[in-house]
């Protein structure tokens, strides 16, 4: 998914979340629904794209927290030697918990270290590693970004940022992070390997073939099955009922469709799926294989941590 499509999908997800609440007026809800439909149509955003979208509210909150932590004025008070020692102790104890695979406990200790010394980039970078292990990849991106705001040439933060972005399938951003890490530490094999793997992934995504709708529509087996299905009296009755429920309401989108129209649509979809599976399971398998063939033939190995 491109960066632009990721942003649009995330905005659509946010708008749909607002529709689920009760803060919008009737007019506002209609406007938001129209906006969602327009965005989905203009940028060709489907369910698969929505599944990869980011939680915008969470990102804003995390970024606000990072800004307040790293940029707030006045500057944080100078640490006493005892506070600095305690913060290091918390970090080291967190490191031991990471080795023991107790990631949640390690995250809590890194957070306490940050609360004590918010200007130490290592604490953010270590907490990013804990977030990554907990599959909280967006939070890992935020912490890596905070570490790099404090120390732009922090190689490990660039490398961990690349891992988190890869997990989010933001491969172009991940490539930039790996490239910077490899530039800062050229002797590090893992950074070079991850950069190469990301280049391979991007090349595969660019070569992904489009779905061949023409061959599907001219498939004799599919046409024959469609003819048989439309000859089924049960399907004919269902279509007649569906058309009758929508006839006076300006189409399926009108008020008259309501719950009954939606139920009929769902029933029609279920009947269609059952008919296809029972009438021609081989064709269904063929369609699944053709859709699945759009994926790259073999994904490169996972990046090294």
C-alpha positions as CSV (number, residue, x, y, z in Angstrom):
1,X,0.0,0.0,0.0
2,X,1.3,3.4,-0.9
3,X,1.9,6.1,1.7
4,X,-1.0,8.2,0.3
5,X,-3.4,5.3,0.3
6,X,-2.3,4.5,3.9
7,X,-3.2,8.0,5.0
8,X,-6.5,7.9,3.2
9,X,-7.4,4.5,4.6
10,X,-6.5,5.8,8.1
11,X,-8.8,8.8,7.6
12,X,-11.6,6.6,6.5
13,X,-11.2,4.4,9.5
14,X,-11.2,7.4,11.8
15,X,-14.4,8.8,10.1
16,X,-16.2,5.4,10.5
17,X,-15.2,5.3,14.2
18,X,-16.9,8.7,14.6
19,X,-20.0,7.4,12.9
20,X,-20.2,4.6,15.5
21,X,-20.4,7.2,18.3
22,X,-23.2,9.5,19.2
23,X,-21.5,12.9,19.0
24,X,-22.5,13.8,15.4
25,X,-25.8,15.4,14.5
26,X,-28.0,13.8,11.8
27,X,-26.8,16.3,9.2
28,X,-23.2,15.8,10.2
29,X,-23.5,12.0,10.0
30,X,-24.8,12.3,6.4
31,X,-21.9,14.5,5.5
32,X,-19.4,12.1,7.0
33,X,-21.0,9.1,5.3
34,X,-20.8,10.9,1.9
35,X,-17.1,11.9,2.6
36,X,-16.3,8.2,3.4
37,X,-17.9,7.1,0.1
38,X,-16.1,9.7,-1.9
39,X,-12.7,8.9,-0.4
40,X,-13.2,5.2,-0.9
41,X,-14.2,5.8,-4.5
42,X,-11.5,8.4,-5.4
43,X,-8.6,6.4,-3.9
44,X,-9.9,2.9,-4.5
45,X,-9.8,1.9,-0.8
46,X,-11.2,-1.5,0.0
47,X,-11.5,-3.6,3.2
48,X,-8.0,-5.0,2.8
49,X,-6.6,-1.4,2.9
50,X,-8.8,-0.5,5.9
51,X,-7.3,-3.5,7.7
52,X,-3.9,-2.0,7.4
53,X,-4.8,1.5,8.4
54,X,-3.4,3.3,11.4
55,X,-5.3,4.5,14.5
56,X,-5.0,8.3,13.9
57,X,-6.3,9.2,17.4
58,X,-3.7,7.0,19.0
59,X,-0.9,8.4,16.8
60,X,-1.9,12.0,17.7
61,X,-2.0,11.2,21.4
62,X,1.4,9.5,21.2
63,X,2.9,12.3,19.2
64,X,1.5,14.9,21.6
65,X,3.0,13.0,24.5
66,X,6.4,12.8,22.8
67,X,6.3,16.5,22.0
68,X,5.4,17.4,25.6
69,X,8.1,15.1,26.8
70,X,10.9,16.2,24.5
71,X,10.0,19.8,23.6
72,X,8.2,21.2,26.6
73,X,9.4,24.4,28.2
74,X,10.9,25.1,30.6
75,X,13.6,22.4,30.2
76,X,13.5,19.5,32.7
77,X,15.4,20.0,35.9
78,X,19.0,18.8,36.1
79,X,19.1,15.3,37.4
80,X,20.9,14.6,40.7
81,X,23.5,11.9,40.5
82,X,21.2,9.6,42.5
83,X,18.3,10.1,40.0
84,X,20.6,9.4,37.1
85,X,21.9,6.2,38.8
86,X,18.3,5.1,39.5
87,X,17.2,5.7,35.9
88,X,20.1,3.6,34.7
89,X,19.2,0.9,37.2
90,X,15.6,0.8,35.8
91,X,16.9,0.6,32.3
92,X,19.3,-2.2,33.1
93,X,16.6,-4.1,34.9
94,X,14.4,-3.7,31.9
95,X,17.1,-5.1,29.7
96,X,17.3,-8.2,31.9
97,X,13.5,-8.6,31.6
98,X,13.7,-8.3,27.8
99,X,16.2,-11.2,27.8
100,X,13.7,-13.2,29.9
101,X,11.0,-12.3,27.4
102,X,9.0,-10.4,30.0
103,X,8.3,-7.6,27.6
104,X,5.4,-5.9,29.4
105,X,7.3,-5.7,32.6
106,X,10.4,-4.4,30.8
107,X,8.2,-1.7,29.1
108,X,7.0,-0.5,32.5
109,X,10.5,-0.1,33.8
110,X,11.6,1.8,30.7
111,X,8.7,4.1,31.1
112,X,9.7,4.8,34.7
113,X,13.2,5.5,33.5
114,X,11.8,8.0,30.9
115,X,9.7,9.7,33.6
116,X,12.9,10.2,35.6
117,X,15.1,11.2,32.7
118,X,13.1,12.2,29.6
119,X,16.1,13.5,27.7
120,X,17.9,10.1,27.3
121,X,17.3,8.7,23.8
122,X,18.4,5.2,24.9
123,X,15.4,4.8,27.1
124,X,13.0,5.6,24.3
125,X,14.8,3.2,21.9
126,X,14.7,0.4,24.5
127,X,11.0,0.9,25.1
128,X,10.5,0.8,21.3
129,X,12.0,-2.7,21.4
130,X,9.6,-3.7,24.1
131,X,6.6,-2.3,22.1
132,X,7.8,-4.2,19.0
133,X,7.9,-7.5,20.9
134,X,4.4,-6.8,22.1
135,X,3.4,-6.1,18.5
136,X,2.6,-2.5,19.4
137,X,4.3,-1.3,16.2
138,X,2.8,2.2,16.0
139,X,4.0,2.9,19.6
140,X,7.4,1.6,18.6
141,X,7.5,4.1,15.7
142,X,6.6,6.9,18.1
143,X,9.4,6.0,20.6
144,X,12.0,5.6,17.9
145,X,11.0,9.0,16.5
146,X,11.4,10.5,20.0
147,X,14.8,8.9,20.4
148,X,15.9,10.4,17.0
149,X,14.5,13.8,18.0
150,X,17.0,13.7,20.9
151,X,19.8,12.1,18.9
152,X,19.4,12.2,15.1
153,X,22.4,9.9,14.4
154,X,21.3,7.2,16.8
155,X,21.9,4.2,14.6
156,X,20.0,1.6,16.7
157,X,16.9,3.8,16.7
158,X,17.0,4.1,12.9
159,X,17.3,0.3,12.7
160,X,14.5,-0.4,15.1
161,X,12.3,2.2,13.4
162,X,12.8,0.2,10.2
163,X,11.6,-3.0,11.8
164,X,8.5,-1.3,13.2
165,X,7.7,0.3,9.9
166,X,8.2,-3.0,8.1
167,X,5.7,-4.7,10.5
168,X,3.2,-1.9,9.5
169,X,3.9,-2.6,5.8
170,X,5.2,0.9,5.4
171,X,8.1,-0.4,3.3
172,X,9.3,2.8,1.7
173,X,9.7,4.5,5.0
174,X,11.3,1.4,6.4
175,X,13.8,1.5,3.5
176,X,14.8,5.1,4.4
177,X,15.4,4.0,8.0
178,X,17.5,1.0,7.1
179,X,19.5,3.1,4.6
180,X,20.3,5.7,7.3
181,X,21.3,3.0,9.8
182,X,23.5,1.3,7.2
183,X,25.1,4.7,6.3
184,X,25.9,5.4,10.0
185,X,27.1,1.9,10.7
186,X,28.2,0.3,7.4
187,X,29.9,-2.6,9.0
188,X,26.6,-3.8,10.5
189,X,25.5,-6.8,8.5
190,X,21.9,-6.8,9.7
191,X,21.2,-3.3,8.5
192,X,22.6,-4.1,5.0
193,X,20.5,-7.3,4.9
194,X,17.3,-5.6,5.9
195,X,17.9,-2.9,3.3
196,X,18.3,-5.5,0.6
197,X,15.2,-7.4,1.8
198,X,13.2,-4.3,1.7
199,X,14.3,-3.5,-1.8
200,X,13.2,-6.9,-2.9
201,X,9.8,-6.5,-1.2
202,X,9.3,-3.1,-2.9
203,X,10.3,-4.6,-6.3
204,X,7.8,-7.4,-5.8
205,X,5.0,-5.0,-4.9
206,X,5.7,-3.0,-8.0
207,X,5.5,-6.1,-10.2
208,X,2.3,-7.5,-8.8
209,X,0.0,-8.3,-11.7
210,X,-3.5,-6.9,-11.9
211,X,-6.5,-9.2,-11.5
212,X,-7.6,-10.4,-15.0
213,X,-11.3,-9.5,-14.9
214,X,-11.7,-10.0,-18.7
215,X,-10.8,-13.7,-18.5
216,X,-13.1,-14.1,-15.5
217,X,-16.0,-12.6,-17.3
218,X,-15.4,-14.8,-20.4
219,X,-15.0,-18.0,-18.4
220,X,-17.5,-20.4,-19.9
221,X,-17.9,-22.3,-16.6
222,X,-18.7,-19.0,-14.8
223,X,-21.2,-18.0,-17.4
224,X,-22.9,-21.4,-17.3
225,X,-23.1,-21.3,-13.5
226,X,-24.6,-17.8,-13.6
227,X,-27.3,-19.0,-16.1
228,X,-28.2,-21.9,-13.9
229,X,-28.3,-19.7,-10.8
230,X,-30.7,-17.2,-12.4
231,X,-32.9,-20.1,-13.5
232,X,-33.3,-21.2,-9.9
233,X,-36.9,-20.3,-8.7
234,X,-35.6,-19.5,-5.2
235,X,-33.1,-17.0,-6.5
236,X,-35.7,-15.5,-8.8
237,X,-38.1,-15.0,-5.9
238,X,-35.4,-13.5,-3.8
239,X,-34.4,-11.0,-6.5
240,X,-38.1,-10.1,-7.1
241,X,-38.5,-9.4,-3.4
242,X,-35.3,-7.4,-3.2
243,X,-36.3,-5.2,-6.2
244,X,-39.8,-4.7,-4.8
245,X,-38.5,-3.5,-1.4
246,X,-36.3,-0.9,-3.1
247,X,-38.6,0.2,-5.9
248,X,-40.2,3.1,-4.1
249,X,-37.2,4.3,-2.2
250,X,-35.0,5.6,-5.0
251,X,-32.8,2.5,-5.1
252,X,-31.1,0.4,-2.4
253,X,-29.6,3.5,-0.8
254,X,-33.0,5.1,-0.1
255,X,-34.8,5.1,3.2
256,X,-37.3,2.4,2.0
257,X,-34.5,-0.2,1.8
258,X,-34.0,-0.1,5.5
259,X,-33.2,-3.2,7.5
260,X,-35.4,-5.3,5.2
261,X,-33.4,-4.4,2.1
262,X,-30.1,-4.9,3.8
263,X,-31.3,-8.3,5.1
264,X,-32.3,-9.3,1.6
265,X,-29.0,-8.3,0.2
266,X,-27.2,-10.4,2.8
267,X,-29.5,-13.3,2.1
268,X,-28.8,-12.9,-1.7
269,X,-25.1,-12.9,-1.0
270,X,-25.3,-16.0,1.2
271,X,-27.4,-17.9,-1.4
272,X,-25.0,-16.9,-4.2
273,X,-22.0,-18.2,-2.2
274,X,-23.8,-21.5,-1.4
275,X,-24.9,-22.0,-4.9
276,X,-21.4,-21.4,-6.3
277,X,-19.8,-23.8,-3.9
278,X,-22.3,-26.6,-4.4
279,X,-22.7,-26.2,-8.2
280,X,-19.1,-25.9,-9.2
281,X,-16.5,-26.2,-6.3
282,X,-13.7,-26.5,-8.9
283,X,-14.5,-23.1,-10.3
284,X,-14.6,-21.6,-6.9
285,X,-11.1,-23.0,-6.2
286,X,-10.0,-21.7,-9.6
287,X,-11.2,-18.2,-8.7
288,X,-9.5,-18.3,-5.3
289,X,-6.2,-19.4,-7.0
290,X,-6.5,-16.6,-9.6
291,X,-7.1,-13.9,-6.9
292,X,-4.3,-15.4,-4.7
293,X,-1.9,-15.4,-7.7
294,X,-1.8,-11.6,-7.5
295,X,0.4,-11.9,-4.4
296,X,4.2,-12.0,-4.9
297,X,5.4,-15.6,-5.7
298,X,7.6,-15.6,-2.6
299,X,8.0,-13.0,0.1
300,X,11.6,-12.3,1.1
301,X,12.6,-13.4,4.6
302,X,11.6,-11.4,7.6
303,X,14.0,-8.5,8.5
304,X,16.7,-9.3,11.1
305,X,16.2,-7.9,14.5
